[in-house]
Amino acid sequence: MQKRYSKVFMILLVSIMMTALAAGCGNGSNKGNDGNSSEPAQTNDSKGKEPAGSGKKEKLVYYGFSEWTADPTIAPVLEELKTKFAAENPGYEVEFQSDPWGSWETKYKVMFASGNGPDVFIVNNPDFPAFANSGYLLDLGASLGEDAFKDFFPGILSMYDWNGKHMALPYTTDARVLWYNKEIFKQAGLDPEKPPATWSELKEYAAKITEATGGKVAGFGMDLGLKEFPSQSLFTASPGSIIEVKDGAITPNVNTPEFKGYLQLLADMKPSYEADYATLDHLKLGTLFAQKKVAMVIAGTWITDQNADLKGADFYGQALVPKMDANAPDGSFGGGFGIAVAANTKHPEAAAKLAQMLTSVDFNARTMTDVPANNASLAVSKFATDPAYAIFQEQIKFARQSQPKTLYYKEIDSAVYDTVTKVLVGKQPVDKAVADLENKIKEIAAQK
């Protein structure tokens, strides 16, 4: 894809001004709330030079958010990682810097815009396109070789690809599964051990539940108030993609049986939604499921995280996200964070090794609380031993996003959200909504 600097730099320059007013990074005096120095690594024209055994230690700065680095169960593991890295890479020492999530989200963007980025850092998945397009990221595929990427889940790995290059290592991920209420299934005459496996079955079951309960229980839960692509997991359980990208050109790909079928499915199930579906986010929806007011939802592990009384409860089951049809691939929406290396690090080889160690089986599952993004790390994580996460282990392998990463990912996602809203709230015919979306994607892709 062609580089489009203007929009990205306007955003980042505003961030720099905000940070300057708040005595931001780059002056060497900032401290994160966890007590760690947040002075960013400095750039250097001698990029690529590695220490020559003079006894001097070269510093590699890793930057993340303190909710992980300061966690009492994670901090000792990071110290272990520092020791191991120093032993395997003489002449280097690792320094972990962090800030709380609220400030980290803004600050790390400012660091790079001002030329003061760390060597290795967590990159938030939604921010990845802007970082890659701006030339901030080192090509890790060239640094580590293709073998270093073989164990990552394919759909998650693709979220950090840019122009065919691996620009970050997947660090954490997630996936949504179908949660369903077995008790309400019985009430509706449905087999509680046979959840819906296809879109048509999902629609059928939702209608039966709503009818059997006299509308007191919604058959299916929607979270249209999330302001993101609603029920994206349903669409990713099809062969579809919102756009196609070839030689940098973005082409809309929504006038298809997959996307039109997805919109029609949501429209057909509208009588089975809870009354205020248009204002709900995923957390509120999960609580409604816990309260047995919604019989089926597509959600992640946050349902039990937010509703402790669900842990160990036996009234619900979990299953893979229903697919478009029996021949469609399994799928679910996946997100998470990556580990990236700054393109202007003074020590690219060592920094790439540090990124690789952070995502290795020895440290990946122990240096954060989310789901690891590769098979080996997942196998030794809590998600492999707790029965409550059994279905997630299977679903995560099929997680992906509904479009390849481009600079306009967020704008296209927002356009799809608007289209779903027009169909569900505005009652716009599917064909008209799809035609409008095609034109909108073309407008977005034509931006300079």
Disulfide bonds with the S-S distance in Angstrom:
none
